[in-house]
C-alpha cells in the first residue's frame, strides 16, 4: 500500500465514500488522516469523550479488504463518523455526559450504530454533550465543556456540541446527534455546519439513551446538505426494536441532493415565519432577509407568514420535556448500571446515588418534571401542555395547506460566550425558542449555514417541512447552501482540505504524537 | 429535613404566578429521590418558580375541545410477531451492575424488612 497523505485527501463524506469504493483512496489512509486531525484539534476543543482509534483502524482495514475482493463496502465506505455519547456502543463507554453513567459499558449497540457499521462507516469516537442532552451550550457536561472551533471563548451550542464542533473543525466529515428541542440544529448553527432533525419515527431510537421520548430524534451533522442526506439514508427505516419507528423503508434522498443534479426550488411556495424572526439579533435577521431573497431569486415564491401559536411552543416544551425526563431518568437508581452510593436501605441508596451522580441542570429538570406530573398538578401543567401541542401541530397543518416549506432562524443569536447563561436557566432555555416547535409537532427541520455576523461567527437558517417532508426540506436547504457560497465565508476553523482525492501525496508536516502511516 | 407536606394548591387556569416554596421544593426532591441540601433547595425553589411562571403562559391558550397530543404520529397498538429471539447476555448485563449475586441484581435492605 502506498503512503497516503493528509493533504489531498477527499474531505466530504460523499467524496470519501466514492473514492474508497472506487479503490482510489484506502479507508485506512482516510482514518489515519482523521485520527491525526483529532490529535491536532481536539486538545483545544474537547469535542470527544472517547476516541476509538484501534476500532476505526480495524474497520478501515475490513473495508479495504472488501474493496480489494471486489465486494461492495457500503454507501459510507471508509467515512469516519463520530457519535454523540448518548448512543449506546457495545463494550465502549457511553456516559451521556454524566457521572452517573461513568464507566458503564453498554451490552448492545444502538440500531443507528449497527446500520453505520453495515454501511462501511468507521466509528472514530464518542462526542461530548450536555448531561443527558439537557442544555444548549455543552457546558453542562460532567466532563467539561466543548469549545466553539470558530472562537474558543464561545460555546458550540448544545446539547450535541461535541458532534457539531467535531464536524466544524474537520475532525470528522459526519456525526450523529440527538434533537429533543433543537439539540442538533442549534449547535449546527453555532458551529457553521448542516444539522438535521428528521421526522419523528423515521430513525430508530433503540439504543439512544432516553431524555423526552415523545420528542427525541437522532439526526445527522455534515458539512453539506447532500452529506446529511447520505447519512440520513443510512440510518432511517423501520426497526422493530423501537415501537415508535414508522413502518417505512429507509429514505433515498442523497442522490436528489447531489450538487450536480439538485432539483431547483422553482415553483415551491416558501413561508418566512414571523415568529421565527421576531426577537432575533440583527445579523441573524439580516441573513434571514438575504435567504428569503435568494430563494425568490431561485424561483420559489416566498411570502411572510404569521403562526401566532408558535409563541407558546417553548412554554409547552419546558413542561413536556422535563416531565418525560423525570420519568425516564427514574431508571438511574443505583441498581442495574452506573454509579451506586452505598447507604443502609434502598431508598437512601437511591437518593444518595442520584444526588451524587446527576449535575445541577439534570436535577433542576427532574424536579420541574416531577412537580409538573405530581398529583394535583398533572392536568394544569402536563395535560395543558399536551393540548397546546395539538394547537401548534394544527397551526402548522394550516400553514402547510398553502405552503410547501417554512423558513426562519435556527437560533435568535450566534454562539454566545462561555458562562454567559449558566447561572440563569430561563435565559439558556430561550435559545431554543426557534427550534422546539418542530419537536412538538414531530416535523423535520434542518439548519443550514448562511453567512456570518460581524465577528465572523456562523449564522444558521432553518428550513421546516411537514411530517415526512424531508425531500422538499432538503431541496430548499440545498438552494440556500448554493446561495450561501456567494456570502462572505465562514472561517476555516481548521477544516480539512476540500480537495479531491489524489493518491501518493506524502504526508506533510506531521506533528509529534500523530498516528503512524499504515504499513 | 422538615416535613414538607403537600405543596399549596396550583393556581388553576387563571395564569397568575404560582409560588413554589422551599417546602414544596423539598417535597418534590423527595418524590424524585434526590438528596438535596438546604442551600440547593433555596436555589432550586427560585429557579423552578421562574421557569414555572414562564411556562404558565400556556394557560392563555384556549384548549377547549382540544385533545392532548401524546405522540406526534398516529401509531397505536404496535405489535410484533411473538417469536423467540436472542436477548442480552445475562453475565454481560450483570457485569455492569454495581452489585450482583447468583445471577441477580443485589440491593441494600428494603425499608421495613428484617435485616
Interface residues (C-beta under 8 A of the other chain):
Chain A: X104 X105 X106 X107 X108 X200 X201 X214 X240 X243 X244 X246 X309 X312 X315 X316 X318 X319 X326 X330 X333 X334 X335 X336 X337 X338 X339 X340 X342 X343 X344 X345 X346 X347 X348 X349 X350 X351 X352 X354 X355 X358 X363 X364 X366 X367 X368 X370 X371 X374 X376 X377 X380 X381 X383 X384 X385 X386 X387 X388 X389 X390 X391 X393 X425 X426 X429 X440 X441 X442 X443 X467
Chain B: X6 X7 X9 X10 X11 X12 X13 X20 X24 X25 X28 X29 X31 X32 X33 X34 X35 X36 X40 X44 X47 X48 X50 X51 X52 X54 X55 X56 X57 X58 X59 X60 X61 X63 X66 X67 X68 X69 X70 X71 X72 X73 X75 X78 X80 X88 X89 X92 X93 X95 X96 X97 X98 X99 X105 X107 X108 X109 X110 X111
